[in-house]
Every structure is written in C-alpha cells, then in structure tokens.
C-alpha cells in the first residue's frame, strides 16, 4: 500500500467508529441511529460517485473545460442547497446564486489569475470546491442571521422608521450585527488553525508525504482565500436580504417565524 493510501479494508475498519457513535446514541437514547446510518451510507455513495467522475475530469488528457464546467455546476447547486436550508429567507435562491457567483468568481480570479495555484484541473476542482462549500455555509448563516435580527428587533427598526429614517439608515445597526455574527465563525476558525486543529487540506498533504512546511503554505493560502470568499458572500447576501425585507415606501415587511 502506498504512503497515505487507505485501502478498502482500512475503509471498512473505519466504520467501527460509526458503530461507536451509534452505540453512544443507543446508550443515551438520542434516537440518532437511523440518521447516522443514512448519513454514512449517503456520504460513501456520494463520495465514490464523485471520485469516479473526478478521476475522469482531472485526467491530464481531458480538456480543462471539464474542470471549469464542474466548478460552474457547483455554484447553482450550492445555491439550491442554501434555498433548502434557509427557506425562511425571502428570495434566497436568487440572492444565494448572486453571492456565490460573486465570491467564486473573485476568488478564482485571485487564485488562478495571480498564479497562486496552477490552472490545472487537479487544482481547479478541489480548491474551487472548498471555496464554494465554505461560501455556501456562510450564505445560510448570514441569511438566517439577517432574518432573525430584524424579526427580534422589529420594534426598534420600526421606531427608527417612524422617526423618519430611510430603510437604509434604520436597518444599519441590525445589518451590522448580522454581518459580524456571520463572519465571526470563519474568523475564529482562522485564528485557531494550526493550534487547535489541522485543516483537511494540510492533513491530506502531510498524509500523502508532502513536506509539512510546503503543506502549511498551501493551507495558509487556502484559509486566506476562504476568509475573503466568506466576507464577500456575507456582505452580498446580507445586503440583498435586508433590501428584500423593506418595501419601496420604507416599511419593514412581516417576517415569518420559523422553528428552525
């Protein structure tokens, strides 16, 4: 077995940890056994399917257009996922699509346009996937935080509107609070990297036999790009959602309450 390689037998043995998690759920009567089994099976099937497809896409003999097409496909799919996770956000699909397109386009231009990573399929697909994945998570969080902020502080916002402030001014404190909350998670993750945990890209490179310092440079570049992508995404989705919460005559719309 090659260095860093996990064989089928090793993969099967790793399922023992899933059995431990299921055992804990049964012991504490958490009722999560079925969810764990479904999640494990679904993850395995999805990863294997993607793995076989990527083996074709990142083949050096294949056109690089396949890799760009894969990245382009991930953006609307991520927006659709956001719309399922945050249905309470008005116009969430269109806003998510706009924010993800902006963040992915800008980060891809920096990553590949400035030569941080080579313009090759083996770099476009995984790096682009990390950008889109983290941006998607921040989109859900930012959209929900904006809706929660204006729902919980509705009276404060309406008081500002009643005093004659336009919606742009009346919404500013709530929007600022929501954006700070949505960005804090990634900021704290960036602070803790290397000390509290080793990120996946760095771990994978080290397991593959890459020099740790080289792995650190790759991981640091990725973390900085993710932070930038999250910031772009949070601002676009936060501003867009806030605008949809106000009418043209500067009134805050009725926001539906959700249990999720």
C-alpha positions in Angstrom: 0.0 0.0 0.0 1.3 3.4 -1.0 2.1 6.1 1.6 -1.1 7.9 2.7 -3.3 5.4 0.9 -6.4 3.9 2.6 -7.4 0.6 1.1 -10.9 -0.9 1.0 -10.1 -3.0 4.1 -9.0 0.2 6.0 -12.2 2.0 4.9 -14.3 -0.9 6.2 -12.4 -0.9 9.6 -13.0 2.8 9.9 -16.7 2.0 10.1 -16.1 0.8 13.6 -16.1 4.4 14.7 -19.5 4.8 13.2 -20.6 1.8 15.3 -19.2 3.5 18.3 -21.3 6.6 17.6 -24.4 4.5 17.0 -23.7 2.7 20.3 -23.5 6.0 22.2 -26.7 7.2 20.6 -28.5 4.0 21.7 -26.9 4.2 25.2 -28.1 7.7 25.7 -31.4 7.2 23.9 -30.7 10.0 21.4 -32.6 8.4 18.6 -30.0 9.3 16.0 -29.1 5.7 14.9 -31.0 5.8 11.7 -29.8 9.3 10.8 -26.2 8.2 11.3 -26.7 5.1 9.1 -28.3 7.1 6.4 -25.6 9.8 6.6 -22.8 7.3 6.5 -24.3 5.4 3.5 -25.2 8.5 1.6 -21.7 10.0 2.2 -20.0 6.9 1.0 -22.1 6.6 -2.2 -21.8 10.3 -3.0 -18.1 10.3 -2.4 -17.5 7.2 -4.5 -19.6 8.5 -7.3 -17.8 11.9 -7.3 -14.5 10.2 -7.0 -15.1 8.2 -10.2 -16.3 11.3 -12.1 -13.3 13.4 -10.8 -10.9 10.7 -12.0 -12.1 11.5 -15.5 -12.3 15.3 -15.1 -8.8 15.7 -13.6 -7.1 13.4 -16.1 -4.4 15.4 -17.7 -5.5 14.1 -21.1 -9.0 15.6 -20.7 -9.9 19.2 -21.7 -9.5 21.7 -18.8 -13.0 23.0 -19.8 -14.4 20.0 -17.9 -13.0 21.3 -14.7 -14.4 24.8 -15.2 -17.7 23.2 -16.1 -17.6 21.3 -12.8 -16.9 24.5 -10.9 -19.7 26.3 -12.7 -22.1 23.5 -11.8 -21.3 23.6 -8.1 -22.4 27.3 -7.8 -26.1 26.8 -8.7 -26.2 23.5 -6.9 -24.9 25.2 -3.8 -27.5 28.0 -4.2 -30.2 25.3 -4.4 -28.9 23.7 -1.2 -29.0 27.1 0.5 -32.6 27.6 -0.5 -33.4 24.2 1.1 -31.6 25.0 4.3 -32.9 28.6 4.7 -36.4 28.7 3.2 -37.4 31.5 5.6 -35.1 33.9 3.8 -37.0 35.9 1.1 -35.7 35.3 -2.4 -33.0 33.1 -1.0 -32.1 31.2 -4.2 -31.5 34.3 -6.4 -29.6 36.0 -3.7 -27.5 32.9 -2.9 -26.8 32.4 -6.6 -25.6 36.1 -6.9 -23.4 36.0 -3.8 -21.9 32.6 -4.6 -21.2 33.7 -8.2 -19.5 36.8 -6.9 -17.4 35.2 -4.3 -16.4 32.2 -6.5 -15.6 34.5 -9.5 -13.4 36.8 -7.4 -11.6 34.1 -5.5 -11.0 32.1 -8.7 -9.6 35.2 -10.4 -7.2 35.7 -7.5 -6.2 32.0 -7.1 -5.6 31.3 -10.7 -5.2 34.7 -12.3 -2.3 35.6 -10.0 -0.7 32.2 -10.2 -1.3 31.1 -6.6 -2.3 27.7 -7.9 -1.7 26.3 -11.4 -4.5 26.5 -13.9 -4.9 22.7 -13.9 -7.9 20.5 -13.4 -6.4 18.9 -10.3 -6.3 22.4 -8.7 -9.5 23.9 -10.1 -11.8 21.2 -8.8 -10.7 20.8 -5.2 -9.8 24.4 -4.5 -12.9 25.7 -6.2 -14.9 23.1 -4.2 -13.5 24.4 -0.9 -14.3 28.0 -1.9 -17.9 27.2 -2.9 -18.5 24.9 0.1 -17.4 27.4 2.7 -19.2 30.3 0.9 -22.4 28.2 0.9 -22.2 27.7 4.7 -21.7 31.4 5.3 -24.6 32.2 3.0 -27.0 30.1 5.1 -25.7 31.6 8.3 -25.8 35.2 7.0 -29.3 34.9 5.6 -30.7 33.4 8.7 -29.0 36.0 11.0 -30.4 38.9 9.0 -33.9 37.5 9.2 -33.5 36.7 12.9 -32.1 40.1 13.6 -35.0 42.1 12.1 -37.5 39.7 13.5 -36.3 40.0 17.0 -35.7 43.8 16.9 -38.7 44.7 14.8 -39.9 47.3 17.2 -36.5 49.1 17.2 -36.4 49.2 13.4 -40.0 50.4 13.2 -39.3 53.1 15.7 -36.4 54.4 13.6 -38.6 54.3 10.5 -41.3 56.2 12.4 -38.7 58.9 13.2 -38.3 59.5 9.5 -35.2 57.4 8.8 -35.0 55.7 5.4 -34.7 51.9 5.5 -31.0 52.1 4.7 -30.4 54.0 8.0 -33.0 52.2 10.1 -31.5 48.8 9.1 -27.9 49.7 9.6 -27.4 48.5 13.2 -29.2 45.2 12.6 -27.4 44.5 9.4 -24.1 45.3 11.0 -24.8 42.9 13.9 -25.9 40.1 11.5 -22.8 40.5 9.3 -20.5 40.5 12.3 -22.2 37.3 13.6 -22.0 35.6 10.2 -18.3 36.4 9.8 -17.1 35.7 13.3 -17.2 31.9 12.9 -14.8 31.9 10.0 -12.6 34.5 11.7 -12.4 32.3 14.8 -11.7 29.3 12.7 -8.8 31.1 11.0 -7.4 32.1 14.4 -7.4 28.5 15.7 -5.9 26.9 12.6 -2.7 25.1 13.4 -3.0 25.3 17.1 -6.4 23.8 17.9 -6.8 21.7 14.8 -5.1 20.9 11.5 -7.3 21.6 8.4 -8.2 18.9 5.9 -6.0 20.1 3.0 -2.9 20.3 5.2 -3.6 16.9 6.8 -4.2 15.3 3.4 -1.0 16.7 2.0 1.0 15.5 5.0 -0.5 12.0 4.8 0.4 12.0 1.1 4.1 12.6 2.1 4.4 16.3 1.3 6.8 18.3 3.4 4.9 19.9 6.3 6.2 23.4 5.5 5.0 23.0 1.9 1.7 21.8 3.2 1.4 24.8 5.5 1.9 27.2 2.6 -0.8 25.6 0.6 -3.2 25.5 3.6 -2.4 29.1 4.6 -3.2 30.3 1.1 -6.5 28.4 1.1 -7.5 29.7 4.5 -6.9 33.3 3.5 -8.9 32.8 0.3 -11.7 31.2 2.2 -11.8 34.1 4.6 -12.1 36.5 1.7 -14.8 34.4 0.0 -16.8 34.3 3.1 -16.5 38.1 3.6 -17.7 38.7 0.1 -20.5 36.3 0.4 -21.8 37.6 3.7 -21.9 41.2 2.5 -23.7 40.3 -0.7 -26.3 38.0 0.8 -26.7 40.2 3.9 -27.3 43.4 2.0 -29.6 41.6 -0.5 -31.8 40.0 2.1 -32.0 43.3 4.1 -33.3 45.1 1.0 -36.0 42.5 0.5 -37.2 42.9 4.0 -38.3 46.5 3.3 -40.8 47.9 0.9 -40.2 50.8 -1.5 -42.1 53.1 0.9 -39.7 52.2 3.7 -41.8 49.7 5.7 -40.5 46.5 7.3 -42.4 43.6 5.9 -44.0 40.9 8.1 -41.3 38.3 8.7 -42.5 34.7 9.1 -41.4 32.9 12.2 -39.7 29.6 11.9 -38.8 26.9 14.4 -35.6 26.0 12.6 
